[in-house]
Amino acid sequence: MEENQNNLIAENSTSDEHFNGASSLSSLTLFLDRVGEVILSLNSIGLSWEPADSQNDDKTSCIRRENHAESTALIEFSDVYAAELADWGSVRQLTKCCFMHQDSEMYLFVVHAMQRSKTKESLWNLVEYTFGHRDQLVCQTLVKKIKLYLAKQIGRPKSLLVFVNPKSGKGNGQNIWRTVAPIFSRAKVRAQVTVTERAGHAFDLVSSMTNRQLISYDGIVAVGGDGLFNEILNGLLTSRFKTKFPPVPPDFMASPGDDPSASVLDPREINAGTYNPNEDQFPLLPTSRHSESRSPSFRTQDGECSTAVEDDVEFSFPHEWFRFGLIPAGSTDAIVICTTGARDPITSALHIVLGKRICLDIAQVVKWKATMNSDIEPSVHYTASFVGYGFYGDVITESEKYRWMGPKRYDFAGTKVFLRHRSYEAEISYLDINSKKSDPDSNDDNLNGGRKSCQGLKRKSEKIICRANCEVCNTPFSGKMKSKWLRSRGRFLSVGAAVISCRNERAPDGLVADAHLADGLLHLILIRNCSHALYLWHLTNLAKKGGTPLDFKFVEHYKTPAFAFTSLGKEGVWNLDGEILRAHKLSAQVFRGLISLFANGPEV
Ligand SMILES: Nc1ncnc2c1ncn2[C@@H]1O[C@H](COP(=O)(O)OP(=O)(O)OP(=O)(O)O)[C@@H](O)[C@H]1O
């Protein structure tokens, strides 16, 4: 039967100019809903059609004038995520007379694809093309062929572990999952869904799975905010990623010296060496304890408790296949905005089912001491976005008191903390690498050590924004780089380290507009104590598109692969992806492209 059908299709074959360079397999006259009779052509790249009557085009017809553009199209299979039969139904055909149509009954099939929004490139919409033919076999054969081509698309997931946070953002996590779930079922992606019952639930499940269980999935999808994503990230990395603690300057473990001149902000060279981002460097500290593998158990959906077997498989980093997905439902959703360019659940779901892939830097943050008098007890955390001290720590602490306000609590807490205008004494050391990527302006400012704090604006520097197929992220490091430790010491309103730009609705360009997703660098932002008015000026710049929040003399911005922090006061409260982390002494390093995401990069 199928052979007969192929003959039928072959008989209708035409050459197809749309498929340049690829051999067209077949073309066939059928009906396209809301267009009319079209000649459909199919080959390995995609499907295209043109109006059946285009050869003997009646120039006076309304259709030619009004609908020609819409009725001719090419859809590449890389943009198609499903094709399905839809039984018998009606197709609306436009007639040659203006705005007239007629409905015809026939067998139908639907091709599901993505379409970029006309107003915003990065916003992807769902689009359905309903084709009809009076012979059911024609529809069946075409769907089969399209599915064969879709099966050849590289990188598409088949099975995913999905965590839905019902408490994310305004409590819409489950509704959002219900909205996007049909995309996954149409694309025949199996989703093992867990609705989280408490904070830490996703962490516990992911960290206790065996590697064998984990790699039976193509990835993990978080339906929630940055907090849920980071919980899953930590669940995956904490028990599996074996690495050393971040490099620190030699005197890091000693109490900060009493050198009075140190309060004059004079960055000085502490340690010279080479930095090789491709190797485990700076074996100054023992291998982290967290890397010890455990023998966990994981409760499966049907209630069986499977114990990790001794001979569990390795989970390598970066993993060549396993990816993370993120469907935005949170209050901030900075990771999704930075990696897809949109804050839209449909766009994110399409990035996942179409098998997009992008690498993401991950920062390892080690808390050494909780308070000034605590013992040294390292605890390891990972972040894909941001860790901040001072203003940021105070905002998260304050906002916890107003959870009932929902996302608005951050604005309220932010205003309160701003009015308080507290600054904190601290010492920050950061690894300065002799890299072309370093912003020459930043280095000049390093040497000045921010001595001219509170003096208004400094010179603007050129920014290379991270985009899809970003050249900076795709350029490998060239071997070893000269490195040295530099130090800043003084009173700071805030200390922040951004892994990515952290764009969000409150900061449309992010904290650091030119941060990259996978350049292996952290953006250390030190805001020195300054007047209320100047700080407000800085915050206002942060909140506006095209603002220049870093171009102030009281703002220091360093691109670095690692830094170490010691509070010189009693306090030590950090904001780690929206969670409070009490750390008087802390160190951090970034791992270039440690994980992969189902995303394409921002099309900004
Ligand atoms: N069922 C639950 N009940 C309460 N808290 C939960 C639950 N599930 C997860 N959480 C916790 O909620 C925290 C915040 O969640 P999430 O990041 O999804 O939303 P958000 O904070 O509103 O968004 P964002 O992080 O983008 O600002 C997470 O750190 C997670 O540990």
The ligand as an SDF file (V2000), in Angstrom:
LIG
                    3D

 31 33  0  0  0  0  0  0  0  0999 V2000
    6.5370   22.9550   47.4820 N   0  0  0  0  0  0  0  0  0  0  0  0
    7.3320   23.9120   47.9260 C   0  0  0  0  0  0  0  0  0  0  0  0
    6.9730   24.6780   48.9710 N   0  0  0  0  0  0  0  0  0  0  0  0
    7.7600   25.6870   49.4020 C   0  0  0  0  0  0  0  0  0  0  0  0
    8.9630   25.9930   48.8700 N   0  0  0  0  0  0  0  0  0  0  0  0
    9.3710   25.2690   47.8150 C   0  0  0  0  0  0  0  0  0  0  0  0
    8.5850   24.1950   47.2980 C   0  0  0  0  0  0  0  0  0  0  0  0
    9.2430   23.6580   46.2630 N   0  0  0  0  0  0  0  0  0  0  0  0
   10.4050   24.3400   46.1400 C   0  0  0  0  0  0  0  0  0  0  0  0
   10.4820   25.3040   47.0590 N   0  0  0  0  0  0  0  0  0  0  0  0
   11.5540   26.3060   47.2690 C   0  0  0  0  0  0  0  0  0  0  0  0
   11.1330   27.5570   46.7720 O   0  0  0  0  0  0  0  0  0  0  0  0
   12.3010   28.3390   46.4740 C   0  0  0  0  0  0  0  0  0  0  0  0
   12.0010   29.3970   45.4540 C   0  0  0  0  0  0  0  0  0  0  0  0
   11.4250   28.8190   44.3490 O   0  0  0  0  0  0  0  0  0  0  0  0
   11.5720   29.3250   42.8610 P   0  0  0  0  0  0  0  0  0  0  0  0
   12.9360   29.7070   42.5380 O   0  0  0  0  0  0  0  0  0  0  0  0
   10.9500   28.2600   42.0170 O   0  0  0  0  0  0  0  0  0  0  0  0
   10.6020   30.6070   42.8200 O   0  0  0  0  0  0  0  0  0  0  0  0
   10.8640   32.1280   43.1080 P   0  0  0  0  0  0  0  0  0  0  0  0
   11.7400   32.3230   44.2750 O   0  0  0  0  0  0  0  0  0  0  0  0
    9.5210   32.7610   43.1250 O   0  0  0  0  0  0  0  0  0  0  0  0
   11.5700   32.6190   41.7740 O   0  0  0  0  0  0  0  0  0  0  0  0
   13.0440   33.2490   41.5190 P   0  0  0  0  0  0  0  0  0  0  0  0
   14.0240   32.3080   42.1310 O   0  0  0  0  0  0  0  0  0  0  0  0
   13.1700   33.3050   40.0160 O   0  0  0  0  0  0  0  0  0  0  0  0
   13.0250   34.6070   42.1280 O   0  0  0  0  0  0  0  0  0  0  0  0
   13.3010   27.3260   45.9920 C   0  0  0  0  0  0  0  0  0  0  0  0
   14.5630   27.6390   46.5160 O   0  0  0  0  0  0  0  0  0  0  0  0
   12.7950   25.9870   46.5070 C   0  0  0  0  0  0  0  0  0  0  0  0
   13.7020   25.4140   47.4260 O   0  0  0  0  0  0  0  0  0  0  0  0
  1  2  1  0
  2  3  1  0
  2  7  2  0
  3  4  2  0
  4  5  1  0
  5  6  2  0
  6  7  1  0
  6 10  1  0
  7  8  1  0
  8  9  2  0
  9 10  1  0
 10 11  1  0
 11 12  1  0
 11 30  1  0
 12 13  1  0
 13 14  1  0
 13 28  1  0
 14 15  1  0
 15 16  1  0
 16 17  2  0
 16 18  1  0
 16 19  1  0
 19 20  1  0
 20 21  2  0
 20 22  1  0
 20 23  1  0
 23 24  1  0
 24 25  2  0
 24 26  1  0
 24 27  1  0
 28 29  1  0
 28 30  1  0
 30 31  1  0
M  END
$$$$
